[in-house]
């Protein structure tokens, strides 16, 4: 059986990405291989996801996939953004970080927010392909639900009245920022083409590649692990 390393130490992310990858692959965790996480020094989600696949690829001779994701809240200048996980670490847990955010949002009228997932895939030849998905929604008035992970209990996706924390796993993963968003991906993407990434929107394609022959959604990006 072919192998793929899912470059994350976050059990929630590992489960969601594993769910989307073909069963033809054995999904390997860096925890199993006792590989520590790299420092996330990138200034964008894409930069961090690319940094991770390059780091983890040094330890294995098979494909690697990693994401960097976070919650961006408009009233808080799109924070915590790339610092989402670090905010939770600073406060001691995601639960405490959510309480901190809700306190900050107490007097805010604009509660719009969006989740971002930037995903990078490094193939067996060392080529990196990156895509980015965005899911719009709003911040709830209080934590609701215990499903999911991270900031799920305070995020209500557009078109729904439940937080991700209140949704069952299958519903969440059919609409979230790791799955649904459509993009145009250049399958010949090379690492040196630093600007060749594909941002995706939940309700619209925000950016189209010059070549639109390879139309796919984020689930397909995970499923093209058929090399």
SELUM-438823 format. One record per atom (N, C-alpha, C): x, y, z; residue in three letters. Coordinates in steps of 0.02 Angstrom, whole numbers, padded with zeros to 5 digits, always signed. Each point is the difference from the previous one (the first is absolute). Example, Ala and Ser with C-alpha at 12.3 -4.5 7.8 and 13.67 -1.06 7.14 Angstrom:
2
+00660-00284+00390ALA
-00045+00059+00000ALA
+00045+00060+00000ALA
-00018+00053-00036SER
+00042+00059+00003SER
-00039+00055+00037SER
This chain:
227
+00042-00060+00000UNK
-00042+00060+00000UNK
+00044+00063+00000UNK
-00020+00049-00042UNK
+00037+00062-00001UNK
-00010+00039+00066UNK
+00049+00042+00015UNK
-00004+00039+00061UNK
-00002+00074-00015UNK
-00029+00038+00047UNK
+00002+00072-00003UNK
+00006+00026+00072UNK
+00044+00048+00010UNK
+00006+00031+00066UNK
-00046+00060+00003UNK
-00044+00001+00049UNK
-00043+00058+00012UNK
+00034+00042+00053UNK
+00030+00054-00022UNK
+00044+00039+00042UNK
-00034+00045+00050UNK
-00027-00030+00053UNK
-00031+00039+00053UNK
+00003-00040+00065UNK
+00006+00037+00056UNK
-00003-00031+00066UNK
-00068+00011+00031UNK
-00045+00031-00038UNK
-00068+00014+00023UNK
-00044-00061-00018UNK
-00024-00036+00050UNK
-00039-00061-00013UNK
-00063+00014-00040UNK
-00032+00058+00013UNK
-00060+00018-00036UNK
+00014+00009-00075UNK
+00053+00036-00016UNK
+00019+00010-00070UNK
+00018-00067-00032UNK
+00037-00041+00036UNK
+00021-00064-00027UNK
-00061-00042-00019UNK
-00050-00002+00042UNK
-00061-00039-00013UNK
-00037+00028-00061UNK
-00007+00067-00004UNK
-00038+00029-00056UNK
+00036-00011-00066UNK
+00066+00010-00002UNK
+00037-00009-00062UNK
+00001-00074-00019UNK
+00008-00043+00049UNK
-00001-00073-00013UNK
-00066-00021-00031UNK
-00054+00028+00024UNK
-00067-00016-00025UNK
-00006+00015-00075UNK
+00035+00051-00022UNK
-00006+00022-00069UNK
+00048-00034-00048UNK
+00050-00034+00026UNK
+00050-00032-00042UNK
-00022-00072-00017UNK
+00013-00020-00061UNK
-00017-00067-00023UNK
+00027-00054+00047UNK
-00039-00053+00008UNK
+00021-00056+00041UNK
+00056-00041-00031UNK
+00020+00020-00060UNK
+00057-00033-00032UNK
+00065+00017+00037UNK
-00004+00052+00041UNK
+00059+00024+00035UNK
-00003-00016+00075UNK
+00058-00018+00026UNK
+00008-00006+00072UNK
+00021+00068+00026UNK
-00041+00028+00045UNK
+00013+00067+00025UNK
+00045-00003+00061UNK
+00057+00035-00005UNK
+00050-00002+00053UNK
+00001+00067+00036UNK
+00004-00003+00066UNK
+00005+00060+00041UNK
+00072+00012+00021UNK
+00022+00063+00001UNK
+00068+00014+00024UNK
+00009-00019+00073UNK
-00055-00004+00036UNK
+00004-00022+00070UNK
+00025-00072+00004UNK
-00026-00041-00046UNK
+00021-00071-00003UNK
+00074-00005-00014UNK
+00026+00045-00041UNK
+00071-00002-00019UNK
+00043+00042+00047UNK
-00032+00028+00051UNK
+00035+00042+00050UNK
+00036+00059-00032UNK
-00035+00031-00047UNK
+00026+00060-00033UNK
-00034+00061+00032UNK
+00039+00047+00022UNK
-00028+00060+00031UNK
-00027+00048-00053UNK
-00041+00046+00020UNK
-00027+00050-00047UNK
+00052+00054-00014UNK
+00001+00026-00061UNK
+00045+00055-00015UNK
-00027+00066+00028UNK
+00043+00049+00007UNK
-00023+00066+00020UNK
-00036+00032-00059UNK
-00059+00028+00013UNK
-00039+00031-00053UNK
+00020+00073-00006UNK
+00047+00012-00043UNK
+00028+00068-00008UNK
-00030+00037-00060UNK
-00044-00032-00037UNK
-00030+00033-00058UNK
-00047+00056+00020UNK
-00010+00046-00045UNK
-00044+00058+00012UNK
-00070-00011-00029UNK
-00010-00056-00034UNK
-00065-00017-00029UNK
-00015-00074+00013UNK
-00063-00019-00009UNK
-00019-00070+00007UNK
+00037-00043-00051UNK
+00002+00024-00063UNK
+00034-00037-00052UNK
+00073-00012+00017UNK
+00033+00053+00022UNK
+00072-00006+00017UNK
+00011-00053+00053UNK
-00043-00001+00050UNK
+00008-00049+00054UNK
-00014-00071-00023UNK
-00051-00009-00043UNK
-00014-00068-00023UNK
+00057-00027-00043UNK
+00030+00044-00038UNK
+00057-00019-00043UNK
+00061-00015+00043UNK
+00010+00040+00050UNK
+00055-00010+00047UNK
-00005-00069+00032UNK
-00060-00020+00018UNK
-00011-00064+00034UNK
+00015-00059-00045UNK
-00025+00001-00062UNK
+00012-00058-00043UNK
+00074-00007-00015UNK
+00035+00056-00009UNK
+00072-00004-00013UNK
+00037-00028+00061UNK
-00021+00020+00059UNK
+00031-00024+00061UNK
-00011-00075+00009UNK
-00062-00022-00004UNK
-00016-00070+00012UNK
+00028-00046-00054UNK
+00008+00026-00061UNK
+00025-00041-00055UNK
+00072-00022+00010UNK
+00035+00035+00044UNK
+00070-00018+00015UNK
+00005-00068+00035UNK
-00055-00021+00030UNK
+00001-00060+00042UNK
-00030-00062-00034UNK
-00032+00009-00058UNK
-00032-00056-00034UNK
+00015+00001-00074UNK
-00010-00056-00033UNK
+00012-00004-00072UNK
-00065-00012-00038UNK
-00056+00025+00027UNK
-00065-00005-00032UNK
-00036+00067+00007UNK
-00056+00010-00035UNK
-00033+00065+00000UNK
-00020+00026+00069UNK
-00004+00066+00004UNK
-00018+00034+00063UNK
-00055+00050-00016UNK
-00048+00005+00044UNK
-00052+00051-00006UNK
-00007+00035+00068UNK
-00003+00066-00002UNK
-00007+00040+00062UNK
-00046+00059-00013UNK
-00032+00022+00053UNK
-00040+00061-00008UNK
+00018+00049+00055UNK
-00017+00062-00013UNK
+00001+00051+00052UNK
-00068+00034-00004UNK
-00033+00005+00056UNK
-00067+00027-00001UNK
-00011+00043+00061UNK
-00053+00040-00003UNK
-00014+00043+00057UNK
-00065+00038-00009UNK
-00019+00034+00053UNK
-00061+00039+00003UNK
+00016+00074-00006UNK
-00031+00033-00048UNK
+00010+00072-00011UNK
-00065+00037+00016UNK
+00004+00047+00047UNK
-00060+00037+00022UNK
+00007+00073-00021UNK
-00046+00024-00041UNK
+00007+00067-00030UNK
+00003+00055+00053UNK
-00040-00005+00052UNK
-00001+00052+00052UNK
+00065+00002+00040UNK
+00040-00053-00005UNK
+00064-00004+00036UNK
+00058+00004-00050UNK
-00011+00037-00055UNK
+00052+00008-00051UNK
+00024-00066-00028UNK
-00048-00047-00009UNK
+00014-00066-00027UNK
+00044-00044+00045UNK
+00005+00020+00063UNK
+00034-00043+00049UNK
-00050-00051+00028UNK
+00024-00056+00026UNK
+00070-00019+00010UNK
+00036-00023-00062UNK
-00035-00016-00054UNK
+00033-00016-00064UNK
+00052-00055+00006UNK
+00061+00015-00026UNK
+00053-00051+00001UNK
+00023-00016+00071UNK
-00022+00041+00048UNK
+00019-00011+00070UNK
-00054-00037+00039UNK
-00048-00030-00034UNK
-00056-00034+00033UNK
+00022-00053+00050UNK
+00044-00044-00022UNK
+00024-00053+00045UNK
+00043+00028+00055UNK
+00040+00051-00017UNK
+00044+00030+00050UNK
-00039+00038+00053UNK
-00058+00027-00019UNK
-00042+00034+00049UNK
-00026-00050+00051UNK
-00021-00058-00025UNK
-00023-00053+00046UNK
+00055-00023+00046UNK
+00061-00006-00027UNK
+00057-00020+00041UNK
+00015+00053+00053UNK
-00005+00063-00020UNK
+00014+00055+00046UNK
-00049-00001+00059UNK
-00064-00015-00014UNK
-00051+00001+00052UNK
-00008-00068+00036UNK
+00035-00050-00025UNK
-00001-00065+00033UNK
-00047-00051-00030UNK
-00047+00021-00043UNK
-00045-00046-00033UNK
-00043+00039-00050UNK
-00032-00036-00047UNK
-00045+00032-00047UNK
-00061+00027+00036UNK
-00022-00034+00051UNK
-00058+00022+00038UNK
+00013+00069+00031UNK
+00058+00009+00029UNK
+00017+00064+00031UNK
+00011+00054-00054UNK
+00027-00020-00057UNK
+00010+00047-00055UNK
-00068+00024-00027UNK
-00048-00046-00003UNK
-00067+00019-00024UNK
-00034+00048+00049UNK
+00010-00011+00064UNK
-00028+00045+00050UNK
+00031+00070-00007UNK
+00064+00001-00014UNK
+00036+00063-00011UNK
-00029+00037-00060UNK
-00011-00037-00055UNK
-00028+00029-00061UNK
-00071+00026+00011UNK
-00041-00040+00033UNK
-00069+00021+00013UNK
-00003+00062+00043UNK
+00046+00007+00046UNK
+00003+00061+00042UNK
+00018+00060-00043UNK
+00048-00010-00046UNK
+00020+00054-00046UNK
-00057+00020-00046UNK
-00042-00049-00017UNK
-00055+00011-00048UNK
-00064+00024+00033UNK
-00001+00006+00065UNK
-00061+00016+00038UNK
-00035+00063-00025UNK
+00038+00051-00017UNK
-00030+00064-00022UNK
+00003+00010-00076UNK
+00021-00051-00036UNK
+00006+00006-00073UNK
-00065-00016-00035UNK
-00021+00043-00044UNK
-00061-00013-00040UNK
+00015-00046-00058UNK
+00057+00011-00032UNK
+00020-00042-00056UNK
+00032-00064+00026UNK
-00034-00055-00009UNK
+00026-00064+00026UNK
+00021-00046-00057UNK
+00009+00028-00059UNK
+00020-00041-00058UNK
+00072-00025+00008UNK
+00010-00060-00025UNK
+00065-00032+00006UNK
+00007-00051-00057UNK
+00059-00027-00007UNK
+00010-00053-00049UNK
+00057-00045+00022UNK
-00009-00064-00015UNK
+00053-00049+00010UNK
+00041-00004-00064UNK
+00064-00008+00007UNK
+00045-00010-00057UNK
+00037-00066+00009UNK
+00005-00037-00055UNK
+00042-00060+00000UNK
+00046+00004-00061UNK
+00065+00004+00012UNK
+00049-00003-00054UNK
+00034-00068+00003UNK
-00005-00035-00055UNK
+00024-00069-00001UNK
+00054-00008-00052UNK
+00055-00031+00019UNK
+00055-00013-00048UNK
+00014-00074-00004UNK
+00015-00022-00060UNK
+00015-00071-00012UNK
+00067-00005-00035UNK
+00045-00039+00028UNK
+00065-00011-00030UNK
+00002-00071-00026UNK
+00009-00008-00066UNK
-00002-00067-00030UNK
+00067-00035+00007UNK
+00004-00060-00026UNK
+00060-00041+00008UNK
+00060+00029-00038UNK
-00013+00046-00046UNK
+00054+00032-00037UNK
+00021+00067+00030UNK
-00031+00019+00055UNK
+00018+00062+00034UNK
-00037+00061-00024UNK
-00049-00009-00045UNK
-00040+00057-00023UNK
-00054+00017+00050UNK
-00013+00064+00010UNK
-00050+00023+00048UNK
-00058+00033-00036UNK
-00061-00021+00017UNK
-00060+00032-00024UNK
-00038+00028+00061UNK
-00023+00062-00005UNK
-00035+00031+00057UNK
-00068+00027-00022UNK
-00049-00008+00044UNK
-00066+00028-00011UNK
-00024+00031+00065UNK
-00047+00046-00005UNK
-00025+00034+00060UNK
-00076+00005-00002UNK
-00032-00021+00053UNK
-00073+00003+00004UNK
-00022+00048+00055UNK
-00057+00032-00012UNK
-00027+00048+00048UNK
-00074-00014+00011UNK
-00022+00000+00062UNK
-00070-00011+00016UNK
-00025+00057+00043UNK
-00051+00036-00025UNK
-00027+00058+00035UNK
-00052-00020+00052UNK
-00006+00042+00051UNK
-00049-00013+00052UNK
-00001+00056+00051UNK
-00023-00016+00060UNK
-00005+00050+00053UNK
+00021-00031+00067UNK
+00019+00043+00046UNK
+00018-00022+00067UNK
-00063-00001+00043UNK
-00011-00056+00034UNK
-00058-00007+00043UNK
+00007+00043+00063UNK
-00053+00007+00037UNK
+00002+00040+00062UNK
+00031-00039+00058UNK
+00000-00066-00006UNK
+00029-00042+00052UNK
+00023-00065-00031UNK
+00040-00038+00035UNK
+00022-00064-00024UNK
-00060-00048-00003UNK
-00007-00035-00056UNK
-00057-00045-00009UNK
+00024-00066-00032UNK
-00013-00055+00034UNK
+00018-00065-00027UNK
+00069-00024+00022UNK
+00008-00065-00004UNK
+00063-00030+00021UNK
+00033-00042-00055UNK
-00029+00002-00060UNK
+00029-00038-00055UNK
+00057+00039-00033UNK
+00036-00034-00043UNK
+00054+00034-00035UNK
+00060+00013+00044UNK
+00036+00054-00017UNK
+00059+00018+00039UNK
+00015+00073-00012UNK
+00050+00026+00035UNK
+00021+00069-00010UNK
-00056+00049+00017UNK
-00013+00047-00047UNK
-00049+00053+00011UNK
-00070-00019-00026UNK
-00011-00063-00015UNK
-00065-00022-00027UNK
-00060+00022+00042UNK
+00003+00000+00067UNK
-00059+00018+00040UNK
-00022+00073-00004UNK
+00040+00044-00031UNK
-00021+00070-00005UNK
-00008+00023-00073UNK
+00004-00046-00048UNK
-00005+00019-00070UNK
-00064-00028-00031UNK
-00041+00046-00026UNK
-00062-00019-00035UNK
+00009+00013-00074UNK
+00005-00052-00043UNK
+00009+00011-00071UNK
-00062+00032-00032UNK
+00012+00042-00050UNK
-00056+00032-00035UNK
-00050-00052-00025UNK
-00064+00015+00009UNK
-00052-00045-00023UNK
-00023-00051+00051UNK
+00031+00003+00059UNK
-00018-00048+00054UNK
-00012+00038+00065UNK
-00037-00031+00045UNK
-00011+00031+00066UNK
+00035-00039+00056UNK
+00041-00047-00020UNK
+00039-00039+00048UNK
+00074+00018-00006UNK
+00035-00005+00056UNK
+00073+00006-00003UNK
+00028-00066-00025UNK
+00063+00002-00021UNK
+00033-00063-00018UNK
+00000-00048+00059UNK
+00003+00027+00060UNK
+00001-00041+00060UNK
-00065-00037+00011UNK
-00055+00025-00030UNK
-00065-00032+00007UNK
-00016-00048-00057UNK
+00040+00002-00053UNK
-00013-00041-00059UNK
+00031-00069+00009UNK
-00032-00050-00032UNK
+00033-00065+00000UNK
+00058+00002-00049UNK
+00045-00046+00008UNK
+00063+00000-00038UNK
-00011+00000-00075UNK
-00046-00041-00025UNK
-00010-00005-00073UNK
-00026+00065-00030UNK
-00046+00033+00035UNK
-00026+00064-00025UNK
+00054+00052-00002UNK
+00038+00005+00055UNK
+00053+00049+00003UNK
+00050-00010-00057UNK
+00021-00062-00009UNK
+00052-00012-00050UNK
-00025+00003-00072UNK
-00066+00005-00008UNK
-00027+00008-00068UNK
-00002+00073-00020UNK
+00011+00046+00048UNK
-00005+00071-00016UNK
+00061+00040+00022UNK
+00045-00030+00037UNK
+00052+00042+00031UNK
+00055+00019-00048UNK
+00046+00041+00026UNK
+00053+00030-00040UNK
+00052-00050-00025UNK
-00003-00062+00023UNK
+00046-00051-00025UNK
-00030-00041-00057UNK
-00063+00012-00015UNK
-00033-00047-00046UNK
-00033+00031-00061UNK
-00046+00046+00010UNK
-00047+00017-00053UNK
+00027+00048-00054UNK
+00044+00044+00019UNK
+00017+00057-00041UNK
+00031-00019-00068UNK
-00022+00033-00053UNK
+00024-00015-00066UNK
+00059+00044-00019UNK
+00045-00029-00039UNK
+00059+00038-00021UNK
+00024-00027-00067UNK
+00042+00038-00031UNK
+00034-00023-00060UNK
+00073-00011+00018UNK
+00023-00061-00009UNK
+00067-00018+00022UNK
+00044-00018-00059UNK
+00059+00028-00004UNK
+00048-00018-00050UNK
+00036-00063+00024UNK
-00013-00056-00033UNK
+00029-00063+00023UNK
+00075-00003-00011UNK
+00027+00048-00039UNK
+00072+00002-00012UNK
+00034+00053+00044UNK
-00035+00018+00053UNK
+00026+00050+00046UNK
+00069-00019+00026UNK
+00047+00046-00001UNK
+00067-00012+00026UNK
+00013+00048+00058UNK
+00041-00023+00046UNK
+00013+00039+00060UNK
+00027+00069-00016UNK
+00039+00007-00053UNK
+00032+00064-00015UNK
-00052+00053-00021UNK
-00059-00021-00022UNK
-00052+00047-00019UNK
-00038+00022+00062UNK
+00030+00044+00037UNK
-00024+00017+00067UNK
-00071+00028+00000UNK
-00021+00032-00053UNK
-00067+00031-00001UNK
-00054-00046-00027UNK
+00018-00059-00020UNK
-00049-00046-00030UNK
-00037-00039+00054UNK
-00045+00034+00034UNK
-00042-00033+00049UNK
-00072+00018-00017UNK
-00046-00040+00024UNK
-00069+00007-00020UNK
-00046+00016+00059UNK
-00012+00063+00015UNK
-00048+00015+00053UNK
-00070-00020-00022UNK
-00042-00025+00045UNK
-00067-00022-00016UNK
-00051+00031+00046UNK
-00059+00014-00026UNK
-00053+00027+00041UNK
-00056-00049+00007UNK
-00036+00002+00057UNK
-00056-00045+00012UNK
-00056+00012-00050UNK
-00014+00063-00015UNK
-00057+00015-00043UNK
+00020+00026-00069UNK
+00064+00003-00012UNK
+00022+00023-00066UNK
+00073-00017-00009UNK
+00020-00006-00063UNK
+00071-00009-00014UNK
+00032+00069+00001UNK
+00046+00011+00046UNK
+00029+00065+00009UNK
+00056+00014-00049UNK
+00028-00053-00026UNK
+00059+00008-00043UNK
+00004-00058-00047UNK
+00011+00012-00064UNK
+00003-00054-00049UNK
+00071-00005-00029UNK
+00020-00061-00009UNK
+00065-00011-00030UNK
-00004+00017-00075UNK
+00058+00016-00029UNK
+00002+00015-00072UNK
-00026-00060-00040UNK
+00022-00059+00020UNK
-00024-00061-00032UNK
-00056-00029+00042UNK
-00060-00004-00027UNK
-00058-00023+00037UNK
-00018-00072-00018UNK
+00048-00036-00029UNK
-00014-00069-00021UNK
-00006-00046+00060UNK
+00034+00015+00053UNK
+00001-00045+00058UNK
-00043+00026+00056UNK
-00065+00001-00011UNK
-00047+00024+00051UNK
-00012-00056+00051UNK
+00006+00017+00064UNK
-00012-00050+00052UNK
-00016+00035+00065UNK
-00029-00036+00047UNK
-00010+00029+00065UNK
+00051-00028+00049UNK
-00003+00024+00061UNK
+00052-00018+00048UNK
+00000-00074+00015UNK
-00059-00031-00002UNK
-00002-00072+00011UNK
+00038-00036-00056UNK
-00004+00026-00061UNK
+00036-00031-00055UNK
+00075+00009+00009UNK
+00021+00057+00026UNK
+00071+00010+00013UNK
+00025-00056+00045UNK
-00040-00018+00049UNK
+00019-00054+00045UNK
-00005-00068-00036UNK
-00046-00006-00047UNK
-00010-00063-00034UNK
+00048-00011-00058UNK
+00036+00054-00022UNK
+00045-00015-00055UNK
+00064-00031+00024UNK
-00002-00031+00058UNK
+00057-00037+00025UNK
+00000-00069-00033UNK
+00009+00001-00066UNK
-00002-00063-00038UNK
+00063-00008-00041UNK
+00053+00034+00021UNK
+00062-00002-00039UNK
+00031-00069+00006UNK
